[in-house]
């Protein structure tokens, strides 16, 4: 080693070297200990929950019951609380969570989809729900009205949920009025109730859209079968429209009703 190198080393205090080295080692062990302290089932459960929520499938809004396959209910509840506290997810209401998207223009979190919240409440509380006609019509592409107050008929007492200017009210309803609750054709029936006043002037468009819905390769067959099975529970005016959409003929008086046209 050259004289310059030796001289430079001589000027370094051995005590200082020991102090620096000790600090490095202590920091290393501190970080290692911190990592180990947070590793284990609780961390794994949080990661599994967050990965599932970020995928947004099959739900955009989640409840604890959607994760019971990952761990005990108490552990799931605690993991969701911690994720919400760390702002990894958003707590919408009791037992309702999502991973909010960010509006590119405002940079703020977007408002959660109220229809997804309604579906999540049904899973959370294990209840039957019957969405209102406007909500159903919007979901099926039969209307594009903006709702300020949504009424959901159900068989349980649930407090309202506010989403900004929108309020979701859950109305306790007699079981006899919940025949279509949760059924494949629920939204079709509820939407038609809401659209009744538009039928005289807009029946062609409505019928064409209905035929498109029941021709859907994923859900159309179930909706068609459900409508056919429950058609006698519908009011007469709706029976005629539904028969026209599903191609069913009314044979009670020997006359046929509105043969279905190709969409």
C-alpha positions in Angstrom: 0.0 0.0 0.0 1.3 3.5 -0.9 2.3 6.1 1.6 -0.7 8.2 0.8 -3.1 5.3 1.4 -1.4 4.5 4.7 -1.5 8.1 5.8 -5.2 8.4 5.0 -5.9 5.2 7.0 -3.8 6.4 9.9 -6.1 9.5 10.2 -9.2 7.3 10.6 -10.0 6.8 14.2 -10.5 3.1 15.0 -13.2 4.1 17.5 -15.1 5.9 14.7 -14.9 2.8 12.5 -16.3 0.7 15.3 -19.2 3.1 15.9 -20.1 3.3 12.2 -19.9 -0.5 11.8 -22.0 -1.0 15.0 -24.7 1.3 13.7 -24.8 -0.5 10.4 -25.1 -3.9 12.1 -27.7 -2.7 14.5 -29.8 -1.1 11.8 -29.6 -4.3 9.7 -30.8 -6.4 12.7 -33.5 -3.9 13.5 -34.9 -4.1 10.0 -34.6 -7.8 9.9 -36.4 -8.1 13.3 -39.1 -5.7 12.0 -39.7 -7.8 8.9 -39.9 -11.0 10.9 -42.3 -9.3 13.4 -44.8 -8.7 10.5 -44.5 -11.9 8.7 -46.8 -14.8 9.2 -50.5 -15.7 8.7 -51.8 -12.2 9.3 -49.6 -10.7 6.6 -50.3 -13.5 4.2 -54.1 -13.0 4.7 -53.8 -9.3 4.1 -51.9 -9.9 0.8 -54.4 -12.5 -0.3 -57.4 -10.2 0.4 -55.8 -7.2 -1.3 -54.8 -9.2 -4.4 -58.4 -10.5 -4.8 -59.9 -7.0 -4.3 -57.5 -5.4 -6.8 -58.6 -7.9 -9.4 -62.1 -6.5 -9.0 -63.5 -9.9 -9.9 -66.1 -11.2 -9.3 -67.1 -8.1 -7.2 -66.2 -4.4 -7.3 -67.5 -4.1 -3.7 -66.6 -6.7 -1.1 -67.8 -8.0 2.3 -66.0 -10.2 4.9 -68.1 -13.2 3.8 -66.3 -13.0 0.4 -63.0 -14.0 2.0 -64.0 -16.8 4.5 -62.3 -19.3 2.2 -59.0 -17.6 3.0 -59.1 -17.7 6.8 -61.3 -17.5 10.0 -63.9 -14.8 10.0 -62.3 -13.0 12.9 -58.9 -12.9 11.1 -60.6 -11.7 7.9 -62.4 -8.8 9.8 -59.1 -7.8 11.4 -57.2 -7.9 8.1 -59.9 -5.7 6.4 -59.7 -3.2 9.3 -56.0 -2.9 9.0 -56.1 -2.6 5.2 -58.7 0.2 5.6 -56.6 1.9 8.3 -53.6 1.9 6.0 -55.7 3.3 3.1 -55.0 0.3 0.9 -58.8 -0.2 0.7 -61.8 2.0 1.4 -64.5 1.3 3.9 -67.8 2.3 2.4 -70.1 1.3 5.2 -70.2 -1.4 7.9 -68.7 -4.5 6.3 -68.5 -3.0 2.8 -65.1 -2.4 1.2 -63.6 -1.6 -2.2 -60.3 -0.5 -3.9 -61.3 2.9 -5.2 -60.3 4.0 -8.6 -58.9 7.5 -9.0 -60.4 10.1 -11.3 -57.7 11.2 -13.7 -59.0 14.7 -14.0 -59.6 15.5 -10.3 -57.1 13.0 -8.8 -59.8 12.1 -6.2 -61.3 8.7 -5.5 -64.3 7.8 -7.6 -67.7 7.2 -5.9 -68.4 3.4 -5.6 -71.1 1.9 -7.9 -74.3 1.9 -5.9 -75.6 -1.2 -7.7 -72.6 -3.1 -6.6 -73.2 -1.9 -3.0 -76.7 -3.2 -3.1 -75.5 -6.6 -4.2 -72.8 -6.6 -1.5 -75.4 -5.8 1.2 -77.4 -8.8 0.1 -74.3 -11.0 0.5 -73.2 -9.4 3.7 -76.6 -9.8 5.5 -77.7 -13.0 3.6 -81.0 -11.3 2.7 -83.3 -11.1 -0.3 -83.4 -7.8 -2.2 -85.7 -6.4 -4.9 -84.2 -3.4 -6.7 -86.4 -0.5 -7.7 -87.6 -0.1 -11.2 -85.3 2.8 -12.2 -82.2 1.0 -11.0 -83.2 -2.1 -12.9 -83.9 -0.1 -16.1 -80.6 1.6 -15.8 -78.7 -1.6 -15.3 -80.4 -3.2 -18.4 -79.8 -0.3 -20.7 -83.5 0.6 -20.8 -83.0 4.0 -19.2 -80.2 6.4 -18.4 -81.9 8.5 -15.7 -79.8 9.7 -12.8 -81.2 8.6 -9.4 -80.9 10.7 -6.3 -82.8 8.2 -4.1 -82.8 4.5 -4.5 -85.3 2.2 -2.8 -84.5 -1.4 -2.2 -87.2 -3.8 -1.0 -85.9 -6.4 1.3 -86.9 -8.8 4.1 -84.7 -7.3 6.8 -84.2 -3.9 8.6 -81.1 -2.2 7.3 -80.1 1.4 7.8 -79.8 3.7 4.8 -76.4 4.2 3.0 -75.4 7.6 1.8 -73.0 8.0 -1.2 -72.5 11.7 -1.6 -75.9 13.1 -2.8 -77.3 9.6 -3.4 -79.2 7.8 -0.6 -79.9 4.0 -0.7 -82.9 3.2 1.4 -83.8 -0.4 2.3 -87.5 -0.9 2.7 -88.9 -3.8 4.8 -91.3 -5.5 2.5 -93.8 -8.4 2.9 -92.6 -11.7 1.6 -95.6 -11.9 -0.7 -94.1 -8.9 -2.7 -90.7 -10.4 -2.9 -91.4 -13.2 -5.4 -88.9 -11.9 -7.9 -86.2 -11.0 -5.3 -82.8 -12.3 -6.3 -84.2 -14.2 -9.3 -82.6 -14.1 -12.8 -85.5 -12.1 -14.3 -85.8 -9.7 -11.3 -84.4 -6.7 -13.1 -86.5 -7.2 -16.2 -89.7 -7.3 -14.2 -88.9 -4.3 -12.1 -87.7 -2.3 -15.1 -91.0 -3.0 -17.0 -93.0 -1.8 -14.0 -91.1 1.5 -14.1 -91.4 1.7 -18.0 -95.1 1.1 -18.1 -96.1 4.7 -18.9 -93.6 4.8 -21.8 -95.0 1.7 -23.5 -97.6 3.5 -25.7 -94.9 5.5 -27.4 -91.7 3.4 -26.9 -92.8 -0.2 -27.0 -90.8 -1.1 -30.1 -87.5 0.0 -28.6 -88.3 -1.6 -25.3 -89.3 -4.9 -26.9 -86.2 -4.9 -29.0 -84.0 -4.4 -26.0 -85.7 -7.1 -24.0 -85.2 -9.6 -26.9 -81.5 -8.6 -26.8 -81.3 -9.2 -23.1 -82.8 -12.7 -23.3 -80.6 -13.6 -26.2 -77.4 -12.8 -24.1 -75.2 -16.0 -24.3 -74.2 -15.7 -20.6 -77.5 -15.0 -18.8 -80.2 -14.9 -21.5 -81.4 -18.5 -21.1 -81.8 -18.2 -17.3 -83.8 -15.0 -17.7 -86.0 -16.5 -20.4 -86.8 -19.6 -18.3 -87.4 -17.5 -15.2 -89.9 -15.3 -17.0 -91.7 -18.3 -18.5 -91.9 -20.0 -15.1 -93.3 -16.9 -13.3 -95.3 -15.3 -16.0 -98.7 -15.9 -14.3 -97.5 -13.7 -11.3 -97.2 -10.7 -13.6 -100.0 -8.2 -14.4 -101.8 -8.9 -17.6 -100.3 -6.0 -19.5 -96.8 -7.2 -18.7 -97.6 -10.8 -19.5 -98.4 -9.8 -23.1 -95.2 -7.8 -23.5 -93.1 -10.7 -21.9 -94.7 -13.3 -24.2 -93.8 -11.1 -27.1 -90.2 -10.9 -26.0 -89.7 -14.6 -25.2 -91.9 -15.9 -28.1 -94.4 -17.6 -25.8 -98.0 -18.0 -27.1 -101.0 -17.5 -24.9 -103.3 -20.5 -25.4 -105.9 -20.0 -22.7 -108.4 -18.6 -25.2 -107.0 -20.2 -28.3 -105.5 -16.9 -29.5 -101.8 -16.3 -30.0 -100.1 -13.2 -28.7 -97.4 -11.2 -30.3 -95.1 -13.7 -32.0 -91.5 -12.9 -31.2 -89.5 -11.1 -33.9 -85.8 -11.6 -34.5 -83.6 -9.0 -32.7 
